[in-house]
Amino acid sequence: MILSCGEALIDFVPVRAADGGWAYRPAIGGSLYNVALTMGRLGARVGFLGALSTDIFGEQLIEGLRKSMVDLDYTTRSDEPSTLAFVSLGDGEPEYAFFDELTSSRMWSRARAPQIGDDVSVIHFGSISLLNEPGGSERLALLQAEASRRVISFDPNIRPTMIKDEASYRARLDQIFSTAHLVKISAADLEWLRPGLAPDEAARSILAANARLVVVTMGGKGAHAWGRAATAFVPVEPVEVVDTVGAGDSFMGGLLTWLQEHDAHSIAGLESLDASELRAALSFAARVASITCGRQGADPPWRHELGLVASGI
């Protein structure tokens, strides 16, 4: 099983109202939640590791996981409220306003979580769940404790408007890059992280730190992968874009699903991926993300919507 560890929240997405103005439609979401949802819909063995509120939004989030076939054994409930996020859609990356004080996700702790079983091969981390305290430090401690037992996957999914102490946050990212085995990062995040450095140089520096595989998504320009044995590139899947909310999470979920299905969800498996395997993994993930971009909000596809057999590409 693969666990996606982090935040779940309600995205309020702008939609056209009947009078021609704008309104907001609530939608289940959160980066780590979306990754779990994507994998469940693709038929992967996946669980969500985090805390969900007992409020009305938390009930919606639980129902979304159930419907998408995500295992709930590592999901806990709490009386703290759900995190809310308002989304602004422009020509580039979506922008977010988060309301996260004293929420169930932010107040998650290892003491509240069940012990992780031997059947878990990968734990995926990232986004705002590693930024805000006290949950950020709790998840970092879990990440570091589990790195010797199973694959650590990481997508920083950086939200610059939420960063209050940049020096501290950059130091935390460096700690994670020195520990994670699989890193997926967007070109926008790389530019914030290593301004002026070419994507291939930045990716290779992450690979040199500890990672066995680094994947850089370039939006409409495709995706690159740098492994220990090979590199690969795939162009973007053609699609009429509705919006890009959740696209990166869908890509991550697709990538993790491919790795699980092809028995590459171990450190040795990541290290041995050749160029053709990397292209296949990227192509599968890109296909998943393209379908998400073709519809409103973070709504990842089900396996049958890919037109693929259960074994993948």
JOJOMO-V558619 format. One record per residue. N is the residue number from 0. PSI is psi in radians with two decimals (NA if undefined). Layout:
# JOJOMO-V558619
((N/PSI) (N/PSI))
This chain:
# JOJOMO-V558619
((0/2.59) (1/2.32) (2/2.36) (3/2.02) (4/1.99) (5/-2.58) (6/2.61) (7/2.43) (8/3.09) (9/2.08) (10/2.23) (11/1.87) (12/2.33) (13/2.36) (14/2.70) (15/2.25) (16/2.94) (17/-0.52) (18/0.09) (19/-0.18) (20/-2.89) (21/2.52) (22/3.01) (23/2.30) (24/2.16) (25/2.43) (26/2.46) (27/2.51) (28/-2.72) (29/2.37) (30/-0.90) (31/-0.56) (32/-0.78) (33/-0.66) (34/-0.79) (35/-0.76) (36/-0.78) (37/-0.85) (38/-0.72) (39/-0.75) (40/-0.44) (41/-0.07) (42/0.21) (43/2.82) (44/1.85) (45/2.57) (46/2.77) (47/2.13) (48/1.81) (49/-3.10) (50/2.34) (51/2.47) (52/2.75) (53/0.09) (54/-3.12) (55/-0.57) (56/-0.67) (57/-0.65) (58/-0.68) (59/-0.70) (60/-0.73) (61/-0.78) (62/-0.67) (63/-0.71) (64/-0.79) (65/-0.83) (66/-0.49) (67/0.24) (68/0.62) (69/2.32) (70/2.37) (71/0.19) (72/-0.47) (73/0.20) (74/2.18) (75/2.81) (76/2.62) (77/2.84) (78/-0.17) (79/2.70) (80/2.91) (81/2.63) (82/2.42) (83/2.52) (84/2.31) (85/2.28) (86/2.36) (87/2.16) (88/2.08) (89/-2.65) (90/-0.32) (91/-2.36) (92/2.49) (93/2.58) (94/2.60) (95/2.55) (96/2.04) (97/2.50) (98/1.75) (99/0.08) (100/2.24) (101/0.64) (102/2.92) (103/-0.72) (104/-0.79) (105/-0.55) (106/0.12) (107/2.51) (108/2.75) (109/-0.55) (110/-0.48) (111/-0.28) (112/2.57) (113/2.73) (114/2.41) (115/2.25) (116/2.91) (117/-0.26) (118/-0.13) (119/2.09) (120/-0.50) (121/2.46) (122/2.19) (123/2.30) (124/2.91) (125/-3.06) (126/-2.65) (127/-0.25) (128/-0.33) (129/0.06) (130/-0.86) (131/2.53) (132/2.67) (133/-0.14) (134/-0.56) (135/-0.82) (136/-0.62) (137/-0.76) (138/-0.63) (139/-0.76) (140/-0.70) (141/-0.80) (142/-0.84) (143/-0.63) (144/-0.56) (145/-0.16) (146/-0.44) (147/-0.13) (148/-0.48) (149/3.00) (150/2.34) (151/2.12) (152/2.52) (153/2.29) (154/1.87) (155/-0.61) (156/1.06) (157/2.34) (158/1.51) (159/-0.61) (160/-0.27) (161/-0.12) (162/2.02) (163/-0.55) (164/1.58) (165/-0.72) (166/-0.76) (167/-0.70) (168/-0.74) (169/-0.67) (170/-0.68) (171/-0.74) (172/-0.71) (173/-0.69) (174/-0.75) (175/-0.74) (176/-0.49) (177/-0.06) (178/-0.65) (179/2.56) (180/-0.52) (181/2.17) (182/2.19) (183/2.28) (184/2.48) (185/2.78) (186/-0.62) (187/-0.72) (188/-0.68) (189/-0.67) (190/-0.65) (191/-0.70) (192/-0.79) (193/1.23) (194/2.31) (195/-0.19) (196/2.33) (197/2.53) (198/-0.68) (199/-0.64) (200/-0.76) (201/-0.76) (202/-0.72) (203/-0.54) (204/-0.63) (205/-0.69) (206/-0.68) (207/-0.48) (208/-0.79) (209/-0.47) (210/2.59) (211/-0.36) (212/2.28) (213/2.23) (214/2.26) (215/2.10) (216/2.33) (217/0.48) (218/-2.19) (219/-0.05) (220/0.06) (221/-2.82) (222/2.49) (223/2.64) (224/2.39) (225/2.03) (226/-3.13) (227/-0.44) (228/-0.33) (229/2.97) (230/2.85) (231/2.80) (232/2.49) (233/2.50) (234/2.94) (235/2.56) (236/2.25) (237/2.33) (238/2.57) (239/1.87) (240/2.19) (241/-0.92) (242/2.97) (243/0.26) (244/2.17) (245/0.06) (246/-0.79) (247/-0.65) (248/-0.70) (249/-0.71) (250/-0.81) (251/-0.78) (252/-0.70) (253/-0.73) (254/-0.83) (255/-0.65) (256/-0.80) (257/-0.77) (258/-0.72) (259/-0.79) (260/-0.44) (261/0.37) (262/0.68) (263/0.37) (264/0.73) (265/2.91) (266/-0.79) (267/-0.69) (268/-0.73) (269/-0.72) (270/-0.49) (271/-0.01) (272/2.22) (273/-3.13) (274/-0.72) (275/-0.66) (276/-0.71) (277/-0.73) (278/-0.72) (279/-0.74) (280/-0.78) (281/-0.71) (282/-0.74) (283/-0.84) (284/-0.69) (285/-0.64) (286/-0.77) (287/-0.82) (288/-0.64) (289/-0.66) (290/-0.69) (291/-0.71) (292/-0.39) (293/0.03) (294/2.88) (295/2.34) (296/-3.13) (297/1.51) (298/1.38) (299/2.71) (300/2.73) (301/2.80) (302/-0.72) (303/-0.35) (304/-0.25) (305/-0.32) (306/0.50) (307/2.69) (308/2.89) (309/-0.42) (310/-0.08) (311/-2.89) (312/NA))
